[in-house]
């Protein structure tokens, strides 16, 4: 029997933020956008990039495993390879939609790979933390969910810094593995385009261009079991 004693960690006050601080958090959430075409060519300075990566690195992770890595891409050659991989996958994606949707799909700009000063690939190392990770024993995909939390942290921090972020997801995963030389135990989770922006759409771009609209929140809330809404 172990006699180990777990020391109590230091604590922080848990009260609410001030009204101004609280409003800033909600402003970042509600005005965050998936940016594809509004990037300026102003470079992101190293201090700002470090703050964004630090925000990502402070995301919650299963078993404190921190499965993420951050691959920073500035090379035009690497961006060109990613752009070519996107073009191939996007042609396949377009053919998956009904004929009536294809003209609008083709008109949408779905990436800013070449326009963004920095591309960033956030990856998930499935071996991080060892063969058994607290919290992953029954849901192994929790490492991927943890990595997505890092993406969201970075995205909200970027909004506060005036930097736009666009998530490009129309790729074959193996193409990204080859472009970046990722080992087999590491998955590419998010290819992000980062750059300063001077303006953003007032609502999500896909909503403003008629592709989809935000669902009413009340339709998505159930009580006690699936499908049970407020009486």
ChimeraX attribute file (.defattr): number of C-alpha atoms within 10 A of each C-alpha:
attribute: neighborCount
match mode: 1-to-1
recipient: residues
	/A:1	3
	/A:2	4
	/A:3	5
	/A:4	6
	/A:5	6
	/A:6	6
	/A:7	6
	/A:8	6
	/A:9	6
	/A:10	5
	/A:11	6
	/A:12	6
	/A:13	5
	/A:14	6
	/A:15	6
	/A:16	8
	/A:17	10
	/A:18	9
	/A:19	8
	/A:20	8
	/A:21	11
	/A:22	11
	/A:23	12
	/A:24	13
	/A:25	14
	/A:26	12
	/A:27	14
	/A:28	17
	/A:29	16
	/A:30	13
	/A:31	15
	/A:32	23
	/A:33	21
	/A:34	20
	/A:35	27
	/A:36	22
	/A:37	17
	/A:38	17
	/A:39	23
	/A:40	17
	/A:41	13
	/A:42	11
	/A:43	12
	/A:44	15
	/A:45	8
	/A:46	9
	/A:47	9
	/A:48	14
	/A:49	18
	/A:50	12
	/A:51	15
	/A:52	22
	/A:53	19
	/A:54	15
	/A:55	19
	/A:56	25
	/A:57	21
	/A:58	13
	/A:59	19
	/A:60	17
	/A:61	21
	/A:62	20
	/A:63	16
	/A:64	15
	/A:65	20
	/A:66	20
	/A:67	25
	/A:68	28
	/A:69	18
	/A:70	15
	/A:71	14
	/A:72	13
	/A:73	17
	/A:74	14
	/A:75	12
	/A:76	13
	/A:77	11
	/A:78	15
	/A:79	19
	/A:80	13
	/A:81	17
	/A:82	21
	/A:83	17
	/A:84	13
	/A:85	18
	/A:86	22
	/A:87	15
	/A:88	13
	/A:89	16
	/A:90	19
	/A:91	12
	/A:92	12
	/A:93	14
	/A:94	16
	/A:95	12
	/A:96	11
	/A:97	11
	/A:98	9
	/A:99	9
	/A:100	8
	/A:101	13
	/A:102	15
	/A:103	11
	/A:104	12
	/A:105	16
	/A:106	12
	/A:107	9
	/A:108	14
	/A:109	12
	/A:110	20
	/A:111	23
	/A:112	23
	/A:113	27
	/A:114	18
	/A:115	18
	/A:116	27
	/A:117	21
	/A:118	22
	/A:119	26
	/A:120	18
	/A:121	21
	/A:122	22
	/A:123	22
	/A:124	23
	/A:125	21
	/A:126	20
	/A:127	14
	/A:128	17
	/A:129	15
	/A:130	9
	/A:131	9
	/A:132	12
	/A:133	18
	/A:134	12
	/A:135	15
	/A:136	15
	/A:137	11
	/A:138	9
	/A:139	8
	/A:140	14
	/A:141	12
	/A:142	19
	/A:143	26
	/A:144	21
	/A:145	17
	/A:146	21
	/A:147	28
	/A:148	22
	/A:149	18
	/A:150	25
	/A:151	27
	/A:152	15
	/A:153	20
	/A:154	23
	/A:155	27
	/A:156	25
	/A:157	23
	/A:158	24
	/A:159	20
	/A:160	18
	/A:161	16
	/A:162	14
	/A:163	23
	/A:164	29
	/A:165	29
	/A:166	24
	/A:167	24
	/A:168	20
	/A:169	16
	/A:170	18
	/A:171	19
	/A:172	13
	/A:173	13
	/A:174	14
	/A:175	17
	/A:176	20
	/A:177	15
	/A:178	11
	/A:179	13
	/A:180	16
	/A:181	11
	/A:182	15
	/A:183	10
	/A:184	10
	/A:185	10
	/A:186	18
	/A:187	19
	/A:188	23
	/A:189	20
	/A:190	19
	/A:191	24
	/A:192	26
	/A:193	26
	/A:194	28
	/A:195	24
	/A:196	21
	/A:197	19
	/A:198	10
	/A:199	11
	/A:200	18
	/A:201	15
	/A:202	11
	/A:203	15
	/A:204	18
	/A:205	19
	/A:206	16
	/A:207	12
	/A:208	12
	/A:209	13
	/A:210	9
	/A:211	12
	/A:212	11
	/A:213	13
	/A:214	9
	/A:215	8
	/A:216	8
	/A:217	7
	/A:218	9
	/A:219	10
	/A:220	9
	/A:221	12
	/A:222	12
	/A:223	10
	/A:224	7
	/A:225	7
	/A:226	8
	/A:227	11
	/A:228	10
	/A:229	13
	/A:230	9
	/A:231	4
